Amino acid sequence: MAGKYAPPGTIAAQNRKARHDYSIEDNMETGLVLTGPEVKSLREGKGSLVDAWAGERDGELWMFNCYIPKYAPAKNFPHEERRPRKLLVNRREMDRLFGEIHREGVTLVPLSIYFNKRGIAKVDLGIATGKRKYDKRQADKKRDWDRQKARLLRDHG
């Protein structure tokens, strides 16, 4: 049974588009409240953070629109695939995040869900501001130039 799942410390779901669409100012590790079949589904590497976001609801921090598919062998314990999931943070960190959220143009974006060394599901949450179209183009140009520069240095170095 140990070979069936990914080892601890591996990424279960990742939001690759977030780094393209947002400028990440800071990262934070948070806990995640899941049911048993959701954990099993994530351990199989299923799940998606595309269009997922985090926000405040009733004075607590929640993650919305995260897709975790149903775990087929657990058909007697179904779960809603896109339900809001509670994020676990300290009160001081939560107050800081709420202060950041209420600033103009700042949002909380889940960057990845992974299992730490103890096998507990964690969310890498990014404090982000949205990029404009020209910012994205500049970032693409810089990335292409860096690749080309590395190639030139490697070949002619």
Backbone hydrogen bonds, N-H to C=O, Kabsch-Sander energy under -0.5 kcal/mol:
donor,donor_aa,acceptor,acceptor_aa,energy
4,K,1,M,-0.9
5,Y,1,M,-0.6
6,A,43,R,-1.3
9,G,115,F,-2.6
10,T,7,P,-1.1
12,A,113,I,-2.7
13,A,113,I,-1.9
15,N,111,L,-3.1
16,R,14,Q,-0.8
18,A,15,N,-0.6
19,R,16,R,-0.6
20,H,17,K,-0.7
21,D,17,K,-2.3
22,Y,18,A,-2.4
23,S,129,T,-3.3
24,I,22,Y,-0.7
25,E,23,S,-0.6
25,E,127,I,-3.0
26,D,127,I,-1.1
28,M,125,L,-1.8
30,T,123,V,-2.5
31,G,88,L,-2.2
32,L,121,A,-0.8
33,V,86,K,-2.3
34,L,32,L,-0.7
39,V,35,T,-1.9
40,K,36,G,-2.1
41,S,37,P,-2.1
42,L,38,E,-2.3
43,R,39,V,-2.5
44,E,40,K,-1.2
45,G,42,L,-1.8
46,K,41,S,-1.8
48,S,67,Y,-2.7
52,A,49,L,-2.0
53,W,64,F,-1.8
54,A,108,L,-2.3
55,G,62,W,-2.6
57,R,60,E,-2.4
60,E,57,R,-1.5
62,W,55,G,-2.9
63,M,85,R,-3.3
64,F,53,W,-3.4
65,N,82,R,-0.6
67,Y,48,S,-2.1
68,I,66,C,-0.6
68,I,81,E,-1.9
72,A,70,K,-0.7
74,A,71,Y,-1.5
75,K,72,A,-0.5
77,F,74,A,-1.4
83,R,80,E,-0.9
85,R,63,M,-2.6
87,L,61,L,-2.7
88,L,31,G,-1.8
89,V,87,L,-0.6
94,M,90,N,-2.6
95,D,91,R,-2.5
96,R,92,R,-1.9
97,L,93,E,-2.5
98,F,94,M,-2.6
99,G,95,D,-2.0
100,E,96,R,-1.9
101,I,97,L,-2.6
102,H,98,F,-1.8
103,R,100,E,-1.2
106,V,103,R,-1.3
107,T,128,A,-2.8
108,L,54,A,-0.7
109,V,107,T,-0.6
109,V,126,G,-2.7
111,L,124,D,-3.4
112,S,124,D,-1.0
113,I,13,A,-2.9
114,Y,122,K,-2.4
115,F,10,T,-1.7
116,N,114,Y,-0.5
116,N,120,I,-2.3
119,G,116,N,-2.0
122,K,114,Y,-3.3
123,V,30,T,-2.9
124,D,112,S,-2.8
125,L,28,M,-3.3
125,L,123,V,-0.9
126,G,109,V,-3.1
127,I,26,D,-2.9
128,A,107,T,-3.0
128,A,126,G,-0.7
129,T,23,S,-1.9
130,G,105,G,-0.7
131,K,21,D,-2.5
136,K,132,R,-1.9
137,R,133,K,-2.0
138,Q,134,Y,-2.3
139,A,135,D,-2.3
140,D,136,K,-2.3
141,K,137,R,-2.5
142,K,138,Q,-2.4
143,R,139,A,-2.3
144,D,140,D,-2.5
145,W,141,K,-2.5
146,D,142,K,-2.4
147,R,143,R,-2.0
148,Q,144,D,-2.5
149,K,145,W,-2.9
150,A,146,D,-2.2
151,R,147,R,-2.3
152,L,148,Q,-2.5
153,L,149,K,-2.5
154,R,150,A,-2.1
155,D,151,R,-2.6
156,H,152,L,-2.7
157,G,153,L,-1.3
